[in-house]
Structures are given as structure tokens and as C-alpha cells.
Amino acid sequence: MPPLATVEGEKRHFSQGRIIDLTTGKAIDFPALIDRMEPVDVIFVGEVHDNPEHHLIEVQLLQALMTRYAPPVAVAMEFFDTTRQSVLDRFMEGDLDETAFLKEVDWKNAWRFPYHLYRPLLWISKDKGSALVGINAPNRIVRKVARTGLESLTPEERNQVARDMDLDNKAHRDYLSSIFKQHASGKKPTRGLGNFDYFYQAQCVWDETMAQTIADYMANHMKAHGGKMVVFTGSGHIVNRFGIPERVLRRVDINAATILLYPLTERTTINKKLADYVWLTSDAKTGRTLKRPMKMPPLKTSIKGSTAK
């Protein structure tokens, strides 16, 4: 029997491919989802990094938003840290070819997930977007915090992450505590993560730095010129809003929406607070790689049919 989802407090059942408005507990179609983004300033999209279906959906979302709304949409990505911003700017301006771009962002070591999964988003952003923004904290700093704590950072390192850190969100802490325990009890526990406080500080360095970068961009660019920002991150950074979204809203007065791409593998009940919208997907995985970039064909941004009806 295919896996089905219900929404907390609702009787309806939903299968893979459906888009659910968690406020109403009802399914909506793809054009309706895009319509509902009209008053939204920042749209958070949460993915499972190695799920190819999620990347296809992200392309569909970005194309539709680029087509529907003006001025041009800015795109923010977890996959690049803030120290790579000058490289992203040069790529957007056409000063770097694809091979040089991948080398300068150190894709192989910095992100490690197959480039071909993200390539369409990058080229749509370059073709139609107003900006491509790297929002993450440098990996080496996050790793250091996870092992020796926030106080171990040098002044130079501390200046590369968010100034303001909220370490007291109990719901967020409890959520990450459950993840930490899974790491600790797994067959291959994550090396060097023996202290939960340091693990939690590292997660907050991630979320707060991404939130500050988004908020700063909105305050300095979008508020002056208008337009929307679409933020692509791992799903754990946006679930229940207590990762990045609430930390952005703490810094800047904007409208935000969260769209969670949700692999449905078994019968489940979805908490209404999980996101604003949930798109139910398969649990597909990919292990393929793309060693040599190929010339990108021309992209046409248009809204076509959705897998959700």
C-alpha cells in the first residue's frame, strides 16, 4: 500500500506529489502555491540534499517565481559560505566560466554533493536572477565550534559568523538533541562530537550566520529596490521555523514563507507547525557525479504542469 500522510487534526489523506497548505490542512495545486507567494518577501525552500526529485521541484519553483514576479528574484544558497561572495558575483557577471567557478568555490571539498543536482538552479539564477548570495558560515569555523565551542574562536574567526547568537530556544535545542543522540547511538557516530553544547553552538552558528546574511541583504538591497529572495537550504534549517526563518524575522521586519520538500516513506501525521507548505515526495537518492561541466543549454522560464494535482 502506498505511503500516505495526514495533517494533525485533519481526516484527509495525501499521497506523494501533493502540496499541502498546513494552515488549512488542504491540498493546493502548483499555480495556487505560486499565487500565495505574492505578499511574501523571503521564500525558504527546504531540501534533502541528495534527493534528485527535490532538485527538480526547486527548478520548477524558481522558474515559476522568476516568471511571475518582478523585479528579479534574488537567490540565496546554503551551499556557499559568505567568503565566496566575490566569486559568486563574478560568476553572475560572466567573468568566470563554469570550470573556473567550480575551482574557485572549491565545490568538491566545500559542499561535496554532486554538482549536477545544483547546476540548473545556478544557471537559472545567472540567467534571470538579480543576485546569487552565499549565506553559510565557513565550514572550518563551524567544525571548530562543534569540537571546542564558540568561545574557542579567535577574534578574526568570530567576526566571520553572526554577531548575535540565540542559544536559548528550547524547542530548537530539543529538536537538535534528538538528532545528536541519533549520531551518538549510530553504527558510525560522528567523530569529535562528544559535547552536545558544542554541537548545538555549531548548529546555531550555521543558522544565525545564514539568518544574518539574509537579513542584511534584505535591509541593504531588497528593501530599497523591492523584489523577493528565494532561500535554498537543507530541510533541517527551516523545519518549525526555529532554525533560519525565526532568526531572520528577529532581525528584519519582512513576510516569510517556508516550503518543505518532504520525503513520504510511510504513513505519517504531519504537525501543522512544521512549515507553511509541505510538498510530499519520494525518498529517491542519487550517487551520480558530474566530473566535467558541460555547456548549459538556453533556459526558458515558464510555468508548466505540476506533479501535484
C-alpha positions, 0 to 999 in steps of 0.5 A, a space after each residue: 500500500 502506498 505511503 500516505 500522510 495526514 495533517 494533525 487534526 485533519 481526516 484527509 489523506 495525501 499521497 506523494 506529489 501533493 502540496 499541502 497548505 498546513 494552515 488549512 490542512 488542504 491540498 493546493 495545486 502548483 499555480 495556487 502555491 505560486 499565487 500565495 507567494 505574492 505578499 511574501 518577501 523571503 521564500 525558504 525552500 527546504 531540501 534533502 540534499 541528495 534527493 534528485 526529485 527535490 532538485 527538480 521541484 526547486 527548478 520548477 519553483 524558481 522558474 515559476 517565481 522568476 516568471 511571475 514576479 518582478 523585479 528579479 528574484 534574488 537567490 540565496 544558497 546554503 551551499 556557499 559560505 559568505 567568503 565566496 561572495 566575490 566569486 559568486 558575483 563574478 560568476 553572475 557577471 560572466 567573468 568566470 566560466 563554469 570550470 573556473 567557478 567550480 575551482 574557485 568555490 572549491 565545490 568538491 571539498 566545500 559542499 561535496 554533493 554532486 554538482 549536477 543536482 545544483 547546476 540548473 538552479 545556478 544557471 537559472 539564477 545567472 540567467 534571470 536572477 538579480 543576485 546569487 548570495 552565499 549565506 553559510 558560515 565557513 565550514 572550518 569555523 563551524 567544525 571548530 565550534 562543534 569540537 571546542 565551542 564558540 568561545 574557542 574562536 579567535 577574534 578574526 574567526 568570530 567576526 566571520 559568523 553572526 554577531 548575535 547568537 540565540 542559544 536559548 530556544 528550547 524547542 530548537 535545542 530539543 529538536 537538535 538533541 534528538 538528532 545528536 543522540 541519533 549520531 551518538 547511538 549510530 553504527 558510525 557516530 560522528 567523530 569529535 562530537 562528544 559535547 552536545 553544547 558544542 554541537 548545538 553552538 555549531 548548529 546555531 552558528 550555521 543558522 544565525 550566520 545564514 539568518 544574518 546574511 539574509 537579513 542584511 541583504 534584505 535591509 541593504 538591497 531588497 528593501 530599497 529596490 523591492 523584489 523577493 529572495 528565494 532561500 535554498 537550504 537543507 530541510 533541517 534549517 527551516 523545519 518549525 521555523 526555529 532554525 533560519 526563518 525565526 532568526 531572520 524575522 528577529 532581525 528584519 521586519 519582512 513576510 516569510 514563507 517556508 516550503 518543505 520538500 518532504 520525503 513520504 516513506 510511510 504513513 505519517 501525521 504531519 504537525 501543522 507547525 512544521 512549515 507553511 507548505 509541505 510538498 510530499 515526495 519520494 525518498 529517491 537518492 542519487 550517487 551520480 557525479 558530474 566530473 566535467 561541466 558541460 555547456 548549459 543549454 538556453 533556459 526558458 522560464 515558464 510555468 508548466 504542469 505540476 506533479 501535484 494535482 
